[in-house]
Amino acid sequence: MACPEIILEYPFLCGGGKLAELIREYDWAATGVGPIEAWPQAMRTTVSLMLQSPVALVTLWGRSGVMIYNDAYARFAGDRHPALLGSDVREGWEEVASFNDHVVNHVLVGNQTLSYKDIELSLNRNGKARQLWLDLDYSPVLGEDGVPIGVLAIVVETTERVNAERAKAADRQRLAQLFEQAPSFMAVLRGPDHVFELTNPAYQQLIGHRDVIGQSLKDALAEAADQGYLQLLDEVFRTGTAYRAHGAAYTMQATPGGPVDPRLLDFVFQPIKGPEGEVTGIFIEGFDVTSRTLAEARREALVDLTDAIRDQHDPDQLGFAAAEILGKRLNVHRVGYASIDPARETLHVSRDWCATGVESLGGVLQLRHYGSFIESLKADEIVSINDVREDPRTAASHQALEDKSTRSFVNVPIVEQQQLVAVLYVNANQVRTWEDEDLSLIREFAERIRTAEQRLRGEAALIEAKENLERRVQERTDELMTMEAALRQAQKMEAVGQLTGGLAHDFNNLLTGISGSLELMQSRLDEGRGQEMSRYIATAQGAANRAAALTHRLLAFSRRQTLAPKPTDVKRLVNGLISLCVSDNGAGMTPEVVAKAFDPFFTTKPIGMGTGLGLSMIYGFARQSGGSVGIYSEVGKGTMVCIYLPRYGGDAEGEVDAPVLAPVARGEDGETVLLIDDEPTIRLLVTEVLEDLGYQVIAVEEGNAGLKVVNGGARIDLLITDVGLPGGLNGRQVADAARLIRPDLKVLFITGYAENAVLSHGHLAPGMHVVTKPFALDVFANRVRDLIGSA
C-alpha cells in the first residue's frame, strides 16, 4: 500500500493507519517526548512496528509515560481516544494510576519485564465503569546506549473469554448441584471396562452406599453383572446406541449372604461421545420405581382379590385363591391361610400355595417346634422376621424352619374374642427385608379373607336354612338324638378308656416301686447288707399304701367302700367349723367345668396326670357319710371346694410319722444318665440301682427341668424318661426336643401305658427304645448298659 503523501516526510509512520496521521499532526513538542523531528531512531523504530501490528499496542515514553498507540489500542480506549494520545499515562488512566506507576517504575526504571494473565481492572470506558479482564505484557524499549527510554505494552482484552469461562464454570457448578440433588439416580462410567467416575446420592442409595468410584462395574457391582446389565453396557459402548428400560428388575445385595432387596427401575444407558464421535463412556440416569410399581401391583392384587371373593363360593377354595394372588404379587415361595388350635398351639393347614419346588405345609404342625413367635400371635401382633437365624424368637430352631424352605416369613394373626383362631403366613426361602407396604398388604389380605370366609359360611347357612328348614329341623332332631346317644356312649367308652389307662399307669408305677424294692432287698441280702432292708421295706410299703388308696377311691366312687368312721378333731383342722373348705386364687373354673367337676372320669388334666376320679371320690365319700360337697368358683378369681361332714363328739386318733429314707450313695464312673420321672419311688429305685453300678445320675421330675439339663453343658450318655409327665411336655416331646440339641443322644422310655398308645403308634426313631412298667431292675440295668455301650 502506498504511503499517503502527507506523511512522506516521516517514513516510519508509513502504513500506520489513522493513528499515523494523528501522530504526525500532534504537537509533541508540548510533551515530554519533544518534537517528532528529534525522536531517536529506537523510538521511531518502535512506533513504526507498533503501528503495523493488528494487536493493541501502546508505548509509554519517559518517566511520565507519554502514551503513543496504534489503531487497535484506539478501539480498546473507546471514547478516551483521541484525547488519550500524547497524555501521561497516570492522567490518561487515572482510575489505575498506581498500577501504571508500578509498571513504569518496574520496566522503565528497573529494566525488567512484566506479564499479567487475566488481570481484573475496573476502567472507565464509554462513560461507564466496567470490570475488564486483560492479558498485559510490558517490556522496556532501549535507546542506542542500552538504557530504557520507554515501555512497550501489549494489551489483549480477555473479558469475553473470562466471562465465558466463568459462565461455563457456573454452569458446571449448577450441573454438579443438579447432579447431586437430582431425584433420579445418575452415574458416569468411563472406558470399555465401565469404570465408575461419578455417582450421585440417589445412585449410592440404590447400590447400598458402596464405594465404587475408580472400580469397574464388574468388580464393584457383581450382582448387576450377574443379572445381565454388564452385557447391556458392553452393547451400548460398542454400538453407540442408547438403551432404555421400564420397570426392569434389579436385585440389590450389598454384601454376600446379606439381605436381598428387589428393586424395579426405569433407566437409560446414554453413550458419551468424544470429538470424533467415538464412545468414551456411558451416562446412567433413571428412577427407582419400586414403590410406585409395587403400589400399583398392590392395587391390582386387591382388585384381583375382590374378584376372587366375588367369584368364589367355597371358603376353603377362597383361601387358596387369595394365597396364590398374594404369593405371586410379593414374589415369595409359600402363602397359606390356616386355622390354629390355641390350646394345643398347632397349625392346621388344609391347602397352601407354593412356588415351584417348594413343599406344602399341609397337615398339622406344632408351632413351638419352630420358635416362640406364637406368643406374639396370641397378642394380636404381626410377626415379621427378616432372617430366622438372627431373630431371637427363631434363632434356636432356625434349622427346623429352613428345612421347611423358610428363611424369612410374615405371620398375620386372626384374633376373635381375644382368642387366636387363624393365621395368614407368607414364607420366603431367603433373607428378605419386609417393607411396611408388604406388611400392610398382607394384613389387608388377612382381614378380607376372614371377612369373606365368614360371609360365605353365613350365606351358605342362611340359604340352607331357607330352603330346607322344615326337613332339616326333623332331620336335625333325629340326628341330635342319635348323636346324643352316640356321644354318651363315646363319653362312656372314652371315660372307661381314660380310667383304664390312668389306672394302668398308676398301678404300673406302684408295681414298679414294689417289685423294684423287693429286688433290691434280695440283692442286699445276697450282699450281706441286711442293715439297709428297712429303707426298701418302707419304699415298698409306701407304694402298696398308694395302691390301696387308689383302690379306696374306686370304691368310694362306686359307694361300695367299707367306711370306718373315726373321730377327728375338726376344730383343730377347721377352727371349730363344721365344714372343711379349700380355696385358691387361681384361674378359676367356667360354669361348664363346675357343672361337670363331680362327674366320673371327667378331668381337665393331660394324659397320665389323673383318672378323673378325685372329686368323684370326694362326692361319693361325702354322700355315703351322710354329708355333702359343693364348689364355688369364678373365672379369674379362684375356686373354693367345701365338704360338709357329720359331727362326732369323741376324741381324735393320733398320726403316724412317715418313714425316713437313707441317703443314696454316688458312683465314681463318668458315664451320666438323665432320669425324668414324676413318680418319686421310681426315681429313688432307678437312681440307686444306676449309682450302684457306677453311673452318674441327674434325676428330675418333669420335662422342662430335663430340657434345661440338656441345654446345659453336663455330660449325658443316656436319657431315661417316663412318657406321661407333668409340666406340659410328655416324654416323647422331651426326647424329640433333646434330639434337636444332641442328635446322637440315646433315649430309653419307661412307661406304664401300652407302647403304641403313647409313642407315635410304635414308630420310634433310631436310638430310641422302650421298657414297660413294671420291670425287673436287673433286666433294666442290663438294658441301660447295652444302650450306653452301643454308643
Secondary structure, 3 states (H helix, E strand, C coil): CCCCHHHCCCHHHCCCHHHHHHHHHCCHHHCCCCCHHHCCHHHHHHHHHHHHCCCEEEEEECCCCEEEECHHHHHHHHHHCCCCCCCEHHHHCHHHHHHHHHHHHHHHHCCCCEEEEEEEEEEEECCEEEEEEEEEEEEEEECCCCCEEEEEEEEEECHHHHHHHHHHHHHHHHHHHHHHHCCCEEEEEECCCCEEEEECHHHHHHCCCCCCCCCEHHHHCHHHHHCCHHHHHHHHHHHCCCEEEEEEEEEECCCCCCCEEEEEEEEEEEEEECCCCCEEEEEEEEEECHHHHHHHHHHHHHHHHHHHHHHCCCHHHHHHHHHHHHHHHHCCCEEEEEEEECCCCEEEECCEEECCCCCCCCEEEEHHHHCCCHHHHHCCCCEEECCCCCCCCCHHHHHHHHCCCCCEEEEEEEEECCEEEEEEEEEECCCECCCHHHHHHHHHHHHHHHHHHHHHHHHHHHHHHHHHHHHHHHHHHHHHHHHHHHHHHHHHHHHHHHHHHHHHHHHHHHHHHHHHHHHHHHHHHHCCCHHHHHHHHHHHHHHHHHHHHHHHHHHHHHCCCCCCCCCCCHHHHHCCCCEEEEECCCCCCCHHHHHHCCCCCCCCCCCCCCCCCHHHHHHHHHHHCCCEEEEEEECCCEEEEEEECCCCCCCCCCCCCCCCCCCCCCCCCCCEEEEECCCHHHHHHHHHHHHHCCCEEEEECCHHHHHHHHHCCCCCCEEEEECCCCCCCCHHHHHHHHHHHCCCCEEEEEECCCHHHHCCCCCCCCCEEEEECCCCHHHHHHHHHHHHHCC
